[in-house]
């Protein structure tokens, strides 16, 4: 009996235990932000080794014993959560995003992932989702205000226009100052190639159409994140390409789980956000006298509108008849001024759609996407579209070998608007047109010929064809572009074992960029007509082989090292064909030209390098990194083309000290770095070359050889220099990063100093040498600055969250030295106003004729010739403006309440001058609102004086004798009349300084309001639609600026170092739109 009882007891215990062990808990893990299931979440039974992971639908099942009290849910990027089980059989978990964890790892140089705490230099990241909140469509423009130390300048608001980006000032006097662009570890091209008559040299930057820079080809929808490596130390391992920093782009890839489909669709509408000020009081004419429609008079110095009428005799110039004085017996209809500017531009629109399919398993993952953005410009009949097809795949071939590949194909085409110093320019034609001439001639459609053609086929314009009617330009002078681009990347990772691994990465970037320009016969720019075709063929191949070794040296020390080699090859081939003197109107074909010229520019380049990156860490608290790279380049002479660039940085995370741990300080770090990087000279500078001869006649392209079977070459005017060496930049950086209250409040401060030496400049040589210039390593420039990043989450609870960031930066550059005998380097500009490098000044200042002064800051008021008016110093040009801002600041906020999210971004640029050449020109023409004061009297502030024959400042005394120095304070008032504005009071005079303006602005750069419907759609995870976010957005809708013109964020020369010029640039835009984002 006793044995029986024992046996029964044992049986009951075993069965009970087995039943307890077989108890299964199930559930679903979803994200707090979007309500979507999270695959791959680790689910562990607390206090045991029992655990599992969620599947593709976020579901799990785990067996537990009856004594188990709770489950732990954890996943990278989410806050760990522990939930009690009790008697429940279903335990669902909702995980919140952990901002701290997401920010701990960034992608740095060569695609290496590093912990932020380990970085000894400044690197700032932006998530891909932050780039698409307002459907900007352009990666560069999307970075404005989001990164400290990054300045982005758009050339205009028209689709496909270029953008210029600069990090921490200019490091080169004459070369490229934009950062290196890298996608998934491989460099890509971001150049802006320029089209136009090669004999015009740099002048083609000031006229014609604005071309895209190649960074605009990248679809923001495919971007996972962007890391900006701002200092040379951060990007030093890239060697000669790293002098200006790097933009490191990581694209989206597939994740293990069921197939996921993301579909985004949106529409936005664009309107001109700011017009130049024009007067609406005076009609066409001069000296207060009406100029008839048929006159070539270009001025608006005619009578006041209150004194004129229409005569009612309809004609092809105006259906209301001619403009006559009210006293004229034919006066019939009261005159009403035309608003040509606002009547021309239309509401633009952009339609964007993208779909991405991703998925995979533990062995292979994939993501494929296709997107299209089609834009109708604010300029009628102008458009731009881009289509992108991309694929990314990852394959685990074996336990040791992995393959990752990506490929992107881009095609874009557009009809781009004319701008700049261009008689066919749209803004030039619109703003110079007097208020008494209707460019549209009452037409309601932009392609209605009655707007721009007379019945006899001649152009209808207010000067009879000298300035093109803008409707003529958009109908008869098309500038068309067609781009096909392929970017590819392949990476093999092999785990050798024992801490060793090897990586091979190959990258390809190739494109064909075809451009076609047609100027119809009668066009203002080329009265005989012109056609050109410009084809750019680009190809670059990049290969890296990297060996890595990781080892725990001791309990406290860890080593991670990499050595590698790089081969890079690129080639740019431009083929230009131009035809002048068209035979038949309307025949857009090169065969229609009577005179042909062609040019072929082939620019090959090769580079090889070896490098190392050594990292030591101590107790996850002290991090030391040193890098070095040796490059060999084809643009330097043999035997002298090898150069080495080192860097070192250190990061000390003092918050890991035992005496500090556990307090309010979540992270405290000091960092320091030093680096030397460089930039090799451009191609074809080592030797002297013969170039095809061209003899222009001032009106056409002239004679270009070969001609009539005869060839002709002449020596270039630049003497080759076989002793050139790379430009060199040495940079120092100190920084501190602090995070408080579990990362609710953060601060990152950086101060830096860099000096560029051996910079490439051209110096004059005696004419007896047969040359004009020689290229030297002679220049020097300095940059120093400060960057501050503040982040905070002032409010965060279960329903409401407010997060905020502030980026602040200031940079001060100084040109230390040019070449012997050189006191100015002109980068670009016009006869009177240029962008130049001047010793002792900041980089790229505005240079021209300014006011004469007495040496004490007082303007000289002429007491001899133009008595009472400011005196212009035409003897010496000087710095008259500085386009470099005092500081940049971006302030962003995100407010989230349940499913509602409101995001705003304010962008502030303080100071930085802009030459308002548009206003100056229009002041002389008489259409600027500056001339609304015509006829009034003004007393200019200053002191009397003039320059004598020796160029010395003197003044007349009471007896009419010349006395040295300046005289008394001006007390004379003078008229602001037509003569004043046609002289130094307008842009056609010598006083360039009068039109230098402060281009500061504060913009409501972005605002987005969205609602996340995902929790409604995905309550049980069985719905077809897994998520939906709907939103409305706006860009650039509010702008404050003291600038008298279009949006001051503009650049006539596009993506070049010659910033600070506005001469009939196309205007900027404000945008409003809505978008829908689906997940299936």
Secondary structure, DSSP 8 states (H G I E B T S, - for coil): -HHHHHHHHHHHHHHHHHHHHTEEEEEEEEETTT--B-TT-EEEETTSS-EEE--TTSEEEEEE-TT--EEEEE-TTB--EEEE-TT-SB--EEE-B-HHHHTSEEE-GGG-EEEGGG-SS-EEEEEHHHHTTTT---HHHHTTTTSTTEEEEES-SSTT--EEEEESS---SSS--S-EEEETTEEE-------S-GGGGGGGGSEEE----GGGGS-GGGEEEEEEE-SHHHHGGGGGG-TT-EEEEEE----SEEEEEEEEEEEEEEEES----B--SB-SEETTEE--TT-----B-S-BGGGEEE-----SS-TT--EEETTSTT--EE-----HHHHH---EEEEEEEEEEEEE-SSEEEEEEEEEEEEE-SSTT-EEEEEEEEEEEEEE-SSSEEEEEEEEEEEEEEE--EEES-TT-HHHHHHHS-TT--TTTT-SSTT-GGGTB-TTS-B--TTTTSS--HHHHHHH--EEEEEEEEEEEEEEEEEEETTEEEEEEEEEEEEEEEEEEEE-TT-SS-TT-EEEEEEEEEEEEEEEEEEEEEEE-SSSEEEEEEEEEEEEEEEEEEEEEEEEEESSTT--SGGGEEEEEEEEEEEEEEEEEEEEEEEEEETTTEEEEEEEEEEEETTS-TTS-EEEEEEEEEEEEGGGSTTTTTSSEEEEEEEEEEEEEEE---TT-SS--EEE-EE--SSS--EESSBTTB--EEE-SEE--TT---EEEEEEEEEEEEEETTTTEEEEEEEEEEEEEEEEEEEE--GGGT-SEEEEEEEEEEEEEEEEEEEEEEEE-SSEEEEEEEEEEEEEEEEEE--TT-S-EEEEE-SS-EEEE-TTS-TTEEEEEEE-B-SSS-BEEESSSSTTSB-EEEEEEEEEE--S-SEEEEEEEEEEETTEEEEEEEEEEE--EEEEHHHHHHHHHT-BGGGGGTT-EE---SEEEEE-TTS-EEEE-TTS-EEES--SB----EE--HHHHHTTTSTTSS-GGGGEEE--EEEEEEEEEEEE-HHHH-SSS-SS--EEEEEEEEES--EE-S-SSS-SS--TT-SSS---EESS----EEEEEEEEEEE-
